[in-house]
Amino acid sequence: MPFNFNASSENIRGIIFMVTGIFFMSTMDAVAKLLVEANYSVIQMLAIRGVVLMPFLCVWLFARGGPRLIKTRNIRGHGLRIIFGVFAPLLFFQSLKDLPLADATVIFFVSPFVMTALSVPLFKEKVGIHRWSAILIGFAGVLIVMQPTSGLLKMEAFMVLGASLCYCGVMLTGRVLSQTETTFTIIFYSNVGLTAIAGLISVFFWQPMPLPDVGLVVMMAILSLGGNICLVRSFALGEVGVITPFEYTGLLWAVLLGNFIFADFPALNVWVGVVVIAGSGLYMIYRENLRR
């Protein structure tokens, strides 16, 4: 069978976009940690970030066809996704106030296992014994990181788990919506809904921010937009089975950024959890490729 140079080149580009996108998202998390440690309200940060993103979405809207793009057939589905979309970053960013970036990121990586497990009752997908085993081992890796028997278990760890579950809700509702809605419509309603809700609630938590800190929130918005564009481009170029494993570079970025910015170096149990979770996730991806 001849080697397909075009496919190889596209996969390499897809990997580059994936690694870059994950780096942007990890950097956004680090910036959020700086802000929550400065005692800024997460809901205020989300409101400002949403406002910054709106002009980009408006440009996208009119460049691709105008108001007709925001017509929807499933307003309830968008509403559910908005709720998940509010709580996912709210819980995760809030947990970063007291939880090291690497620890939070490792725990958050339980989401692929949750989504695979939920695909059985929700989408009637078949998950074999190999992938069920990987799911259980992945959850065991999360428990290793959280250390539930050590007496040191933090509420912030449960907040990350909650954020991970809400993230799964965002992804799964997005999958349902994609059957009738365009990608832009899904993104547009999510950002408008999150901005509106965060804006209303932030009135009760608002505090003045000096210009440099506002700049950090703007940086969060730009990193979020750039990260999502890179991730979408990655999946458009590369084969899913080839590029998906590179999502786990997020663990590496979290460790490096946490150590460089916050002088946090993961404890031994976190490293063990990284190996268990990443290994289980990569094996699950491998089995998914075989199934396909």
Number of C-alpha atoms within 10 A of each C-alpha: 3 4 7 8 9 9 13 13 13 16 22 18 16 27 26 18 24 28 21 18 26 25 22 23 22 27 22 21 24 23 20 26 25 18 22 18 13 11 12 19 19 21 27 22 26 27 22 19 24 23 18 18 19 15 11 12 17 14 11 14 18 12 9 12 10 12 10 11 16 16 11 17 11 12 12 10 15 24 16 15 25 25 17 23 22 23 21 23 21 21 21 29 29 24 24 26 18 15 20 21 28 29 28 27 24 27 28 21 25 24 21 19 23 18 19 17 18 16 15 12 9 11 10 9 12 12 15 11 9 12 22 15 14 22 24 14 18 29 21 17 28 26 16 21 24 23 16 12 9 7 7 9 13 14 12 20 24 17 23 29 23 18 27 26 21 23 25 23 23 22 17 18 19 20 13 14 21 13 8 12 19 15 12 15 19 21 15 21 18 24 22 17 20 25 25 16 17 22 20 13 14 19 12 11 12 14 12 8 10 8 9 9 17 16 12 18 24 19 18 25 21 18 21 22 17 16 24 17 14 22 23 14 17 26 19 13 19 23 17 15 18 16 22 18 18 17 17 19 17 22 21 16 22 25 23 17 21 22 16 11 11 14 12 17 17 17 11 11 17 23 18 15 23 26 15 20 29 22 17 23 24 18 18 23 20 15 17 15 12 9 9 6
